Amino acid sequence: MNSVSLPLKPPKIGAKERARLTHQFLTDHPDAKIGATVPYENRNHFYLVKVFDVGSYGFTAKIPLTEKNQSKINQIRKGYKGNE
C-alpha cells in the first residue's frame, strides 16, 4: 500500500451517520476480528473500518464511490484483503 495515501485525520462522520454505519457494519460483518481494519461500502461511500470491539468501530477513511476514485479504492482493498 505504499502508493496509496489515506487521510491524515479521521473523516468527518456525524452522530446519525456513525450510528447507522455501526449498526449496518455489525449486521454485514458480525464476525469481524477485533483489531482488523475492514474495507466497507455503504450507500455512496467506501470506508475503512477499524474494529475495536463488537459494536465499537473507528472509521479511518471515507471516500465517495465515483469512477474517479475507483482505482484508489481498488488499491486500498488489495492492501486489506484477508484482514477481515
C-alpha positions as a Markdown table, in Angstrom:
| # | Residue | x | y | z |
|---|---|---|---|---|
| 1 | Met | 0.0 | 0.0 | 0.0 |
| 2 | Asn | 2.9 | 2.4 | -0.5 |
| 3 | Ser | 1.3 | 4.2 | -3.4 |
| 4 | Val | -2.0 | 4.9 | -1.7 |
| 5 | Ser | -2.3 | 7.7 | 0.8 |
| 6 | Leu | -5.0 | 7.8 | 3.3 |
| 7 | Pro | -6.3 | 10.9 | 5.1 |
| 8 | Leu | -4.1 | 12.0 | 8.0 |
| 9 | Lys | -7.1 | 12.8 | 10.2 |
| 10 | Pro | -10.3 | 10.8 | 10.6 |
| 11 | Pro | -13.1 | 11.6 | 8.2 |
| 12 | Lys | -16.0 | 13.8 | 9.4 |
| 13 | Ile | -18.9 | 11.5 | 10.2 |
| 14 | Gly | -21.9 | 12.9 | 12.1 |
| 15 | Ala | -23.5 | 11.1 | 15.0 |
| 16 | Lys | -26.5 | 9.9 | 13.0 |
| 17 | Glu | -24.3 | 8.6 | 10.1 |
| 18 | Arg | -21.9 | 6.9 | 12.7 |
| 19 | Ala | -24.9 | 5.2 | 14.4 |
| 20 | Arg | -26.3 | 4.0 | 11.0 |
| 21 | Leu | -22.9 | 2.7 | 9.9 |
| 22 | Thr | -22.2 | 1.0 | 13.1 |
| 23 | His | -25.5 | -0.9 | 13.0 |
| 24 | Gln | -25.1 | -1.8 | 9.4 |
| 25 | Phe | -21.5 | -2.8 | 9.7 |
| 26 | Leu | -22.3 | -5.1 | 12.6 |
| 27 | Thr | -25.2 | -6.6 | 10.6 |
| 28 | Asp | -23.0 | -7.1 | 7.5 |
| 29 | His | -19.8 | -8.3 | 9.3 |
| 30 | Pro | -20.8 | -9.9 | 12.6 |
| 31 | Asp | -17.6 | -12.0 | 12.8 |
| 32 | Ala | -15.1 | -9.2 | 12.0 |
| 33 | Lys | -11.9 | -9.8 | 14.0 |
| 34 | Ile | -11.1 | -7.4 | 16.8 |
| 35 | Gly | -8.1 | -5.3 | 15.7 |
| 36 | Ala | -8.8 | -5.8 | 12.0 |
| 37 | Thr | -9.3 | -3.0 | 9.5 |
| 38 | Val | -12.1 | -3.9 | 7.1 |
| 39 | Pro | -12.9 | -2.2 | 3.8 |
| 40 | Tyr | -16.7 | -1.5 | 3.7 |
| 41 | Glu | -19.0 | 0.1 | 1.1 |
| 42 | Asn | -22.3 | 1.6 | 2.2 |
| 43 | Arg | -24.6 | 3.8 | 0.2 |
| 44 | Asn | -22.4 | 6.2 | -1.8 |
| 45 | His | -19.1 | 5.9 | 0.2 |
| 46 | Phe | -16.3 | 3.5 | 0.8 |
| 47 | Tyr | -15.0 | 3.3 | 4.3 |
| 48 | Leu | -12.1 | 1.6 | 6.2 |
| 49 | Val | -13.4 | 0.4 | 9.5 |
| 50 | Lys | -11.1 | -0.4 | 12.4 |
| 51 | Val | -12.7 | -3.0 | 14.7 |
| 52 | Phe | -12.1 | -2.1 | 18.4 |
| 53 | Asp | -14.7 | -4.5 | 19.8 |
| 54 | Val | -18.1 | -5.9 | 18.8 |
| 55 | Gly | -20.1 | -2.7 | 18.1 |
| 56 | Ser | -17.2 | -0.4 | 18.6 |
| 57 | Tyr | -15.6 | 0.9 | 15.4 |
| 58 | Gly | -13.4 | 3.6 | 14.2 |
| 59 | Phe | -13.7 | 5.0 | 10.6 |
| 60 | Thr | -10.3 | 5.8 | 9.2 |
| 61 | Ala | -11.3 | 6.6 | 5.6 |
| 62 | Lys | -14.4 | 7.8 | 3.8 |
| 63 | Ile | -14.2 | 8.0 | 0.0 |
| 64 | Pro | -17.1 | 8.8 | -2.3 |
| 65 | Leu | -17.9 | 6.0 | -4.7 |
| 66 | Thr | -17.2 | 7.6 | -8.0 |
| 67 | Glu | -15.4 | 6.4 | -11.2 |
| 68 | Lys | -12.6 | 8.9 | -10.4 |
| 69 | Asn | -11.9 | 7.2 | -7.1 |
| 70 | Gln | -12.4 | 3.6 | -8.2 |
| 71 | Ser | -8.7 | 2.8 | -8.8 |
| 72 | Lys | -7.7 | 4.3 | -5.4 |
| 73 | Ile | -10.5 | 2.2 | -3.7 |
| 74 | Asn | -9.3 | -1.0 | -5.5 |
| 75 | Gln | -5.7 | -0.4 | -4.4 |
| 76 | Ile | -6.9 | 0.1 | -0.8 |
| 77 | Arg | -8.9 | -3.1 | -1.0 |
| 78 | Lys | -5.9 | -5.1 | -2.2 |
| 79 | Gly | -3.9 | -3.9 | 0.8 |
| 80 | Tyr | -6.6 | -5.1 | 3.3 |
| 81 | Lys | -7.6 | -8.4 | 1.6 |
| 82 | Gly | -7.7 | -11.2 | 4.2 |
| 83 | Asn | -7.6 | -8.8 | 7.1 |
| 84 | Glu | -11.3 | -9.3 | 7.7 |
